């Protein structure tokens, strides 16, 4: 696995660095630390601190300074063939930057992106939000790769927002819906089975209402520390498929993994 970690003169990214280090060690992968700081002294300080935090040997670590605008530099480097970009809220102004610059970075990056929040060195409970399509299998499989490193519980969630199904779900218990022949229910059971077959704990969940609001509510009520969403572009791998993915990335209160199709940059799915 080729990991790219973004670092800057703030300390927001340090917990993301510990996550990247665990992934690199567990997979035998290689980590590259990238800073877009423009002042040479800051570049040196950031890269030195990152090297100390990661604690990887020179064979598995590279340090790179490429001054410029973060939203341009990070995707440009990430699209050089990396498998995962790891970053954190930027510059301390999370209320502004996380909602705009980070969304731009993710939308321009062709590999999967892990937006790390919080202080912990890993994750304990993940929620995979699936829209019911075949990409949900890929999202779960990507989560399982992380779960093997962090020993996570993995729950899968489908939010039903279609008006036509709303009354149907209200009239029966959640367990009845999950046991029905509705496509969303069949999909959730398939995903949960993949989790169980991997030897991990996991549940299938369903909620009704606006997607972003219901996913955020589930995250808070279920005490999750990782959300997994898909960004499977139909026309180009560098675009978010729907505004829902971007909305979740902006409003999610926990770390977020945005899963891309398993394609190299520039290839169509």
C-alpha positions, 0 to 999 in steps of 0.5 A: 500500500502506498500512503500519502500523508499531508502535514502542515505547520499546525498540529491537527494532522498528528493523530492522522500520522499515527493512523498512517503509521499503523497502516504502513506497518500492518501492510508493509506499505510505504508512506510519503509525507507531503507538505505544501508549506511555502517557507523552507524553515516550516517545511523542515520543521513539519517534515522532521516532526512527521518523521519522528511521529511516524517512526518508520525506517527510511525504506518505508518513508519518504519526505516531500515538500512541494510549496503551493496551494493545498487544494492543488498540490495535494491532489496533484501528488496523490494522483501519482499512483497512491492508494490512500491519502490521509489528512486531517482538518487543515490549519485550525479553522475547521469550520471554514476549511473543512467544508471547502478546501477538504471537499475540493481535495477529495473531489480532485483526488483519484484514490481513496481518502481518509479524513482523520479526526480525533486524538486516537491512534485508530478506530473501534467502530465503523459505519458504512453508509450504502445507497444500495448499489453494487458499489456497497460491496467495494465500500465494505471490502475497503472497510474490512481492510482497515478493520483487520488493522484496527480490530473494528466493529463494522455496521452497515447502514441504508437510509431510505429517503424515497417517499414511496417506501416511507409509509411501508417502513413506518408500518413495520418494525426495523427487523421486519424490514431487514428481513424482507425482500426489498432490494435495500434489505437484501443488499444490507444482509449481503454486506453484513454477511461479508463482515461476519465472514471476515470474523468481525462483529457487525450489524445491519441498520436502516433509517428513514429520512434525509440522508445526511441528517440520518447518517449523522444522527446514527453516528452520534447515537451509535458512538462511531468513530469512522464513517465510510462512504463511496465516491464512485464516479460514473464518468470520471474517477476524480469527481464525487458522484453525488452532493450527498457524499460531499455533504457527509464529508463536510458535516460528519463529526467523526473520521471519514473514509471516502472510497474510490473505485479501484482504478488508476488515475485517468482511467474510466470505470 
